[in-house]
Amino acid sequence: MIERGSGSLHHRSLHLDRAGCRAGSLSRPVLRYSQNVRDIHPTALTRMMAAGHRVTKSRELIISTLATLGQPATIPTILAAQPRLSQSSLYRNLMILEEAGLVTRLTVGSDYALFELSEELTEHHHHHVVCRSCHVVADIDLPVATEELLDQTLAEATAASGFTLQDHRLDLVGLCGTCRDSAGAEGA
């Protein structure tokens, strides 16, 4: 069985707002920072120091912006949400945050990437649905029993090759409702 972080987010400056999430919703909880982002989850500070990087104002702003967006975002989306960031600085700092394990890059297609806060930082394991046509990405949560069965099945499948499974990510690829409806209308 894969062990996941089970700690709660009771740090004084980090709140997990679940009020807007409905069962079956494709949106995930949004992290909101109520004070200085330097007071973020201890994991963030530890990881930045371990990677040999400083926590700068730009990096704080990127983490805060991704937390506010609460979903995978492209560089243009991040820039639109936070105009104080420059594109070159954003790209460079996203790479540093990714190297430190604070940001995860989702690659959709050959030249299309989205960024989100890492699961270790948010303590929220999830998967993604990806539209093959418009490249929209949405987060989905699986029931705990399904996650446990998936963990067990994947661990058994990989153990035969001597591989030790530590985690898993699923990207479910298909057509979003808009693209599905457009494809149906074109075929009619």
C-alpha positions as CSV (number, residue, x, y, z in Angstrom):
1,M,0.0,0.0,0.0
2,I,1.3,3.4,-0.9
3,E,1.6,5.8,2.1
4,R,0.4,9.3,1.4
5,G,0.7,12.3,3.6
6,S,-2.1,12.2,6.0
7,G,-1.3,15.4,7.9
8,S,-3.9,18.1,7.9
9,L,-3.4,21.7,6.8
10,H,-3.7,23.4,10.2
11,H,-0.7,25.7,9.6
12,R,-1.7,29.2,10.8
13,S,-1.4,30.8,7.3
14,L,-2.7,28.0,5.0
15,H,-6.4,27.2,4.8
16,L,-8.1,24.6,2.7
17,D,-11.5,26.0,1.5
18,R,-13.8,23.1,0.6
19,A,-17.0,25.2,0.7
20,G,-17.1,25.6,-3.1
21,C,-16.6,21.9,-3.9
22,R,-19.6,19.7,-4.6
23,A,-19.5,15.9,-4.8
24,G,-18.6,14.9,-8.4
25,S,-17.3,18.4,-9.2
26,L,-14.3,18.7,-11.5
27,S,-12.9,21.5,-9.4
28,R,-10.6,20.9,-6.5
29,P,-10.3,22.8,-3.2
30,V,-8.5,26.1,-3.4
31,L,-5.6,26.9,-1.1
32,R,-5.8,30.4,0.2
33,Y,-3.0,32.2,1.9
34,S,-4.2,34.6,4.6
35,Q,-0.8,36.0,5.7
36,N,2.7,36.3,4.4
37,V,3.5,33.4,2.0
38,R,6.8,32.9,3.8
39,D,4.6,31.3,6.4
40,I,3.6,28.6,3.9
41,H,3.5,24.9,4.6
42,P,6.9,23.9,6.2
43,T,7.4,21.4,3.3
44,A,7.8,24.4,0.9
45,L,10.6,26.0,2.9
46,T,12.4,22.7,3.5
47,R,12.3,21.7,-0.1
48,M,13.6,25.1,-1.3
49,M,16.5,25.0,1.1
50,A,17.3,21.4,0.3
51,A,17.4,22.3,-3.4
52,G,19.7,25.2,-2.6
53,H,17.3,27.9,-3.6
54,R,16.0,31.0,-1.8
55,V,12.4,31.9,-1.3
56,T,12.1,35.1,-3.2
57,K,9.2,37.5,-3.6
58,S,8.6,36.3,-7.2
59,R,8.5,32.6,-6.0
60,E,6.2,33.5,-3.2
61,L,4.0,35.3,-5.7
62,I,3.9,32.3,-8.0
63,I,3.0,29.9,-5.2
64,S,0.3,32.3,-4.0
65,T,-1.1,32.7,-7.6
66,L,-1.2,29.0,-8.2
67,A,-2.9,28.5,-4.9
68,T,-5.5,31.1,-5.7
69,L,-6.1,29.7,-9.2
70,G,-6.6,26.2,-7.6
71,Q,-6.3,24.3,-10.8
72,P,-3.7,23.5,-13.5
73,A,-2.7,26.7,-15.3
74,T,-0.7,27.7,-18.3
75,I,1.9,30.4,-18.3
76,P,-0.4,32.9,-20.0
77,T,-3.1,32.1,-17.4
78,I,-0.7,32.7,-14.5
79,L,0.5,35.9,-16.1
80,A,-3.1,37.1,-16.6
81,A,-3.9,36.3,-12.9
82,Q,-0.7,38.0,-11.7
83,P,0.4,40.8,-14.0
84,R,3.4,41.7,-11.7
85,L,5.2,38.7,-13.0
86,S,7.3,38.8,-16.2
87,Q,7.1,35.9,-18.6
88,S,10.9,35.1,-18.5
89,S,11.0,35.4,-14.7
90,L,7.8,33.2,-14.4
91,Y,9.3,30.5,-16.6
92,R,12.6,30.4,-14.8
93,N,11.0,30.4,-11.4
94,L,8.5,27.7,-12.3
95,M,11.5,25.5,-13.3
96,I,13.1,26.1,-9.9
97,L,9.9,25.5,-8.0
98,E,9.4,22.3,-10.1
99,E,13.0,21.2,-9.3
100,A,12.3,21.8,-5.6
101,G,9.1,19.6,-5.8
102,L,6.7,22.4,-5.1
103,V,5.2,22.7,-8.5
104,T,4.1,19.9,-10.9
105,R,4.2,20.3,-14.7
106,L,1.5,18.6,-16.7
107,T,2.3,18.2,-20.3
108,V,-0.6,18.1,-22.7
109,G,0.4,17.5,-26.3
110,S,3.9,18.2,-27.6
111,D,4.2,21.8,-26.6
112,Y,1.4,22.6,-24.2
113,A,2.2,22.6,-20.4
114,L,0.2,23.5,-17.3
115,F,1.5,24.0,-13.8
116,E,-0.1,23.3,-10.4
117,L,1.1,23.1,-6.8
118,S,2.5,19.7,-6.0
119,E,0.3,17.2,-4.1
120,E,2.9,17.0,-1.3
121,L,2.4,20.7,-0.7
122,T,-1.4,20.7,-1.0
123,E,-1.8,17.3,0.6
124,H,-4.5,16.6,-2.0
125,H,-4.1,13.6,-4.2
126,H,-6.0,13.8,-7.4
127,H,-6.0,12.8,-11.1
128,H,-6.7,14.7,-14.3
129,V,-9.1,14.6,-17.2
130,V,-7.6,16.0,-20.4
131,C,-9.5,17.0,-23.5
132,R,-7.8,15.7,-26.6
133,S,-9.3,18.5,-28.7
134,C,-9.0,21.7,-26.7
135,H,-6.4,20.6,-24.1
136,V,-8.5,21.7,-21.1
137,V,-7.4,19.9,-18.0
138,A,-9.6,19.4,-14.9
139,D,-8.9,17.7,-11.6
140,I,-10.9,14.7,-10.5
141,D,-10.9,12.8,-7.2
142,L,-11.5,9.1,-6.9
143,P,-13.2,7.5,-4.0
144,V,-10.8,6.2,-1.3
145,A,-11.7,2.6,-1.9
146,T,-10.9,3.0,-5.6
147,E,-7.6,4.7,-4.8
148,E,-6.7,1.8,-2.4
149,L,-7.6,-0.8,-5.1
150,L,-5.6,1.1,-7.7
151,D,-2.6,1.4,-5.4
152,Q,-2.7,-2.4,-4.7
153,T,-3.1,-3.3,-8.3
154,L,-0.3,-1.0,-9.5
155,A,2.0,-2.2,-6.8
156,E,1.4,-5.8,-7.7
157,A,1.9,-5.1,-11.4
158,T,5.2,-3.3,-10.9
159,A,6.6,-5.6,-8.2
160,A,7.1,-8.4,-10.7
161,S,9.7,-6.2,-12.5
162,G,11.5,-5.3,-9.2
163,F,10.1,-1.8,-9.3
164,T,9.0,-0.2,-6.1
165,L,5.9,2.0,-6.7
166,Q,5.9,5.2,-4.6
167,D,3.0,7.1,-6.2
168,H,0.8,7.2,-9.3
169,R,-0.8,9.8,-11.5
170,L,-3.6,9.2,-14.0
171,D,-4.4,11.4,-16.9
172,L,-7.7,10.3,-18.4
173,V,-7.8,11.5,-22.0
174,G,-11.0,12.1,-24.0
175,L,-13.3,14.9,-25.0
176,C,-14.7,17.5,-22.7
177,G,-18.4,18.2,-22.9
178,T,-18.0,21.2,-25.2
179,C,-15.8,19.4,-27.7
180,R,-18.0,16.3,-27.5
181,D,-21.1,18.4,-28.3
182,S,-19.3,20.2,-31.1
183,A,-18.1,16.9,-32.6
184,G,-21.7,15.6,-32.4
185,A,-23.1,18.7,-34.0
186,E,-20.6,18.5,-36.9
187,G,-21.5,14.9,-37.5
188,A,-25.2,15.6,-37.6
